[in-house]
Amino acid sequence: MSSSRKGLTLSDILVTVLISVIFAVIYNFWWVAYYTVQPLGLHIDQLMYGMWFAAAIVAYLIIPKMGIALIAEFAAGAGETIIMGRFDIPTIIYALLQGLACEIVFAIFKYRSRTFMVSILAGMAAAIISLPIDWYYGYLSEVATWNLILLIVARLISGAVLAGMFSYFLVKALDKTGVTQLFRPASKEDYDAL
């Protein structure tokens, strides 16, 4: 294992927090899109949900180290509450658990994979972990079975597409511009992995 993979540096944490601040702003604006499609019914809004998992995946793809996804998602969630102007415990809980779900996926691959499939799996893991929290805080226990299945499928698709695919292609585009080289040395293997 190379020294670049051992431990988090101050630079890693600062870059992760910067990514999180950007996503905290995006997350707040994303509520507008979410609420705009909500009246359409059939859980179309759930197809928008995956964006709230993206900070963890983008940060990890830029800095593939243990803890980065958790820090990124927690900081983005905390930042989201700051921008909202109120401290919101459920948002913090969602952020922590979604970051943890992504960490579990990255840990399975020993923090060595930045592939398309790993990004999709992380997005879907975050979607899955958000459901029991919804059950606890929300209305899911009152939803008819067919409607609940529709919600779960739409959220999983959103986790795969918006959190997984979007994050992967965003970081791949950033890699091509050279921006991410400021944060991590990109080797030939990194590019081949993409």
One Martini backbone bead per residue (centre of mass of N, CA, C, O) as a GRO file, in nm:
protein
  194
    1MET     BB    1   0.096   0.037   0.024
    2SER     BB    2   0.078   0.351  -0.020
    3SER     BB    3   0.130   0.653   0.140
    4SER     BB    4  -0.128   0.794   0.008
    5ARG     BB    5  -0.329   0.582   0.177
    6LYS     BB    6  -0.233   0.688   0.452
    7GLY     BB    7  -0.420   0.854   0.599
    8LEU     BB    8  -0.509   1.172   0.699
    9THR     BB    9  -0.481   1.486   0.591
   10LEU     BB   10  -0.530   1.812   0.605
   11SER     BB   11  -0.580   1.838   0.303
   12ASP     BB   12  -0.802   1.626   0.281
   13ILE     BB   13  -1.001   1.768   0.474
   14LEU     BB   14  -1.022   2.041   0.328
   15VAL     BB   15  -1.124   1.932   0.058
   16THR     BB   16  -1.373   1.789   0.173
   17VAL     BB   17  -1.506   2.044   0.289
   18LEU     BB   18  -1.527   2.193   0.022
   19ILE     BB   19  -1.709   1.988  -0.115
   20SER     BB   20  -1.933   2.007   0.104
   21VAL     BB   21  -2.008   2.302   0.063
   22ILE     BB   22  -2.100   2.274  -0.227
   23PHE     BB   23  -2.320   2.056  -0.156
   24ALA     BB   24  -2.484   2.222   0.045
   25VAL     BB   25  -2.586   2.413  -0.171
   26ILE     BB   26  -2.706   2.208  -0.363
   27TYR     BB   27  -2.903   2.077  -0.160
   28ASN     BB   28  -3.076   2.332  -0.120
   29PHE     BB   29  -3.160   2.363  -0.423
   30TRP     BB   30  -3.278   2.071  -0.462
   31TRP     BB   31  -3.549   2.116  -0.317
   32VAL     BB   32  -3.685   2.260  -0.549
   33ALA     BB   33  -3.691   2.020  -0.745
   34TYR     BB   34  -3.831   1.821  -0.559
   35TYR     BB   35  -4.097   1.997  -0.511
   36THR     BB   36  -4.173   2.029  -0.812
   37VAL     BB   37  -4.223   1.705  -0.869
   38GLN     BB   38  -4.413   1.597  -0.642
   39PRO     BB   39  -4.708   1.651  -0.772
   40LEU     BB   40  -4.684   1.412  -0.992
   41GLY     BB   41  -4.619   1.161  -0.854
   42LEU     BB   42  -4.510   0.834  -0.832
   43HIS     BB   43  -4.227   0.915  -0.709
   44ILE     BB   44  -4.055   1.119  -0.880
   45ASP     BB   45  -3.891   1.252  -0.648
   46GLN     BB   46  -3.704   0.997  -0.599
   47LEU     BB   47  -3.526   1.057  -0.859
   48MET     BB   48  -3.380   1.306  -0.687
   49TYR     BB   49  -3.247   1.192  -0.414
   50GLY     BB   50  -2.939   1.111  -0.485
   51MET     BB   51  -2.794   1.385  -0.451
   52TRP     BB   52  -2.768   1.347  -0.123
   53PHE     BB   53  -2.506   1.133  -0.184
   54ALA     BB   54  -2.261   1.271  -0.352
   55ALA     BB   55  -2.036   1.379  -0.167
   56ALA     BB   56  -1.909   1.108  -0.083
   57ILE     BB   57  -1.829   1.012  -0.372
   58VAL     BB   58  -1.667   1.245  -0.477
   59ALA     BB   59  -1.456   1.255  -0.251
   60TYR     BB   60  -1.354   0.964  -0.288
   61LEU     BB   61  -1.269   0.987  -0.591
   62ILE     BB   62  -1.050   1.201  -0.514
   63ILE     BB   63  -1.012   1.062  -0.205
   64PRO     BB   64  -0.915   0.729  -0.156
   65LYS     BB   65  -1.017   0.717   0.173
   66MET     BB   66  -1.063   0.657   0.483
   67GLY     BB   67  -1.349   0.868   0.581
   68ILE     BB   68  -1.429   1.065   0.352
   69ALA     BB   69  -1.731   1.004   0.308
   70LEU     BB   70  -1.824   1.068   0.595
   71ILE     BB   71  -1.722   1.357   0.613
   72ALA     BB   72  -1.864   1.471   0.362
   73GLU     BB   73  -2.161   1.409   0.439
   74PHE     BB   74  -2.163   1.544   0.712
   75ALA     BB   75  -2.074   1.829   0.619
   76ALA     BB   76  -2.305   1.868   0.417
   77GLY     BB   77  -2.534   1.839   0.623
   78ALA     BB   78  -2.442   2.063   0.812
   79GLY     BB   79  -2.439   2.285   0.593
   80GLU     BB   80  -2.736   2.265   0.524
   81THR     BB   81  -2.837   2.362   0.804
   82ILE     BB   82  -2.697   2.637   0.798
   83ILE     BB   83  -2.836   2.744   0.541
   84MET     BB   84  -3.127   2.704   0.662
   85GLY     BB   85  -3.104   2.818   0.977
   86ARG     BB   86  -3.111   2.517   1.107
   87PHE     BB   87  -3.099   2.268   1.333
   88ASP     BB   88  -3.101   1.925   1.194
   89ILE     BB   89  -3.102   1.613   1.302
   90PRO     BB   90  -3.199   1.434   1.064
   91THR     BB   91  -2.986   1.533   0.861
   92ILE     BB   92  -2.743   1.427   1.022
   93ILE     BB   93  -2.827   1.130   1.024
   94TYR     BB   94  -2.838   1.087   0.726
   95ALA     BB   95  -2.546   1.168   0.665
   96LEU     BB   96  -2.400   0.960   0.837
   97LEU     BB   97  -2.532   0.699   0.714
   98GLN     BB   98  -2.463   0.754   0.416
   99GLY     BB   99  -2.158   0.766   0.457
  100LEU     BB  100  -2.136   0.481   0.581
  101ALA     BB  101  -2.243   0.320   0.340
  102CYS     BB  102  -2.015   0.405   0.152
  103GLU     BB  103  -1.779   0.301   0.324
  104ILE     BB  104  -1.853   0.004   0.306
  105VAL     BB  105  -1.810  -0.024   0.006
  106PHE     BB  106  -1.514   0.077  -0.003
  107ALA     BB  107  -1.407  -0.140   0.198
  108ILE     BB  108  -1.465  -0.391   0.029
  109PHE     BB  109  -1.242  -0.249  -0.184
  110LYS     BB  110  -1.004  -0.126  -0.004
  111TYR     BB  111  -0.979   0.168  -0.128
  112ARG     BB  112  -0.905   0.090  -0.463
  113SER     BB  113  -1.183   0.177  -0.595
  114ARG     BB  114  -1.301   0.394  -0.894
  115THR     BB  115  -1.547   0.275  -1.017
  116PHE     BB  116  -1.851   0.268  -1.154
  117MET     BB  117  -1.971   0.037  -0.977
  118VAL     BB  118  -1.891   0.150  -0.698
  119SER     BB  119  -2.056   0.408  -0.723
  120ILE     BB  120  -2.331   0.271  -0.752
  121LEU     BB  121  -2.325   0.107  -0.488
  122ALA     BB  122  -2.303   0.353  -0.300
  123GLY     BB  123  -2.569   0.488  -0.387
  124MET     BB  124  -2.749   0.243  -0.306
  125ALA     BB  125  -2.666   0.225  -0.008
  126ALA     BB  126  -2.771   0.505   0.069
  127ALA     BB  127  -3.063   0.448  -0.011
  128ILE     BB  128  -3.115   0.213   0.182
  129ILE     BB  129  -3.044   0.365   0.456
  130SER     BB  130  -3.277   0.586   0.426
  131LEU     BB  131  -3.539   0.417   0.478
  132PRO     BB  132  -3.545   0.366   0.790
  133ILE     BB  133  -3.545   0.667   0.854
  134ASP     BB  134  -3.812   0.729   0.720
  135TRP     BB  135  -3.976   0.541   0.894
  136TYR     BB  136  -3.915   0.686   1.162
  137TYR     BB  137  -3.984   1.000   1.058
  138GLY     BB  138  -4.236   0.909   0.886
  139TYR     BB  139  -4.479   0.750   0.646
  140LEU     BB  140  -4.419   0.454   0.540
  141SER     BB  141  -4.620   0.281   0.721
  142GLU     BB  142  -4.878   0.411   0.540
  143VAL     BB  143  -4.792   0.275   0.285
  144ALA     BB  144  -4.857   0.105   0.031
  145THR     BB  145  -4.695  -0.153  -0.101
  146TRP     BB  146  -4.679  -0.062  -0.401
  147ASN     BB  147  -4.578   0.226  -0.323
  148LEU     BB  148  -4.323   0.141  -0.172
  149ILE     BB  149  -4.186  -0.003  -0.406
  150LEU     BB  150  -4.173   0.243  -0.589
  151LEU     BB  151  -4.000   0.415  -0.400
  152ILE     BB  152  -3.756   0.224  -0.376
  153VAL     BB  153  -3.686   0.204  -0.676
  154ALA     BB  154  -3.648   0.508  -0.728
  155ARG     BB  155  -3.421   0.549  -0.518
  156LEU     BB  156  -3.220   0.345  -0.635
  157ILE     BB  157  -3.192   0.478  -0.907
  158SER     BB  158  -3.094   0.749  -0.795
  159GLY     BB  159  -2.843   0.642  -0.654
  160ALA     BB  160  -2.713   0.530  -0.913
  161VAL     BB  161  -2.729   0.794  -1.088
  162LEU     BB  162  -2.679   1.058  -0.914
  163ALA     BB  163  -2.456   0.941  -0.725
  164GLY     BB  164  -2.292   0.750  -0.908
  165MET     BB  165  -2.274   0.847  -1.209
  166PHE     BB  166  -2.239   1.149  -1.170
  167SER     BB  167  -1.984   1.136  -0.993
  168TYR     BB  168  -1.805   0.983  -1.187
  169PHE     BB  169  -1.822   1.185  -1.432
  170LEU     BB  170  -1.727   1.434  -1.279
  171VAL     BB  171  -1.445   1.326  -1.193
  172LYS     BB  172  -1.349   1.250  -1.471
  173ALA     BB  173  -1.359   1.541  -1.579
  174LEU     BB  174  -1.166   1.660  -1.366
  175ASP     BB  175  -0.924   1.481  -1.437
  176LYS     BB  176  -0.891   1.592  -1.733
  177THR     BB  177  -0.822   1.892  -1.626
  178GLY     BB  178  -0.636   1.847  -1.344
  179VAL     BB  179  -0.764   1.932  -1.071
  180THR     BB  180  -0.719   1.663  -0.894
  181GLN     BB  181  -0.401   1.680  -0.884
  182LEU     BB  182  -0.398   1.878  -0.641
  183PHE     BB  183  -0.503   1.629  -0.437
  184ARG     BB  184  -0.387   1.399  -0.633
  185PRO     BB  185  -0.197   1.168  -0.763
  186ALA     BB  186  -0.213   1.068  -1.098
  187SER     BB  187  -0.209   0.772  -1.235
  188LYS     BB  188  -0.237   0.544  -1.475
  189GLU     BB  189  -0.426   0.364  -1.302
  190ASP     BB  190  -0.641   0.576  -1.253
  191TYR     BB  191  -0.724   0.609  -1.550
  192ASP     BB  192  -0.782   0.308  -1.603
  193ALA     BB  193  -1.009   0.288  -1.382
  194LEU     BB  194  -1.191   0.494  -1.554
   0.00000   0.00000   0.00000
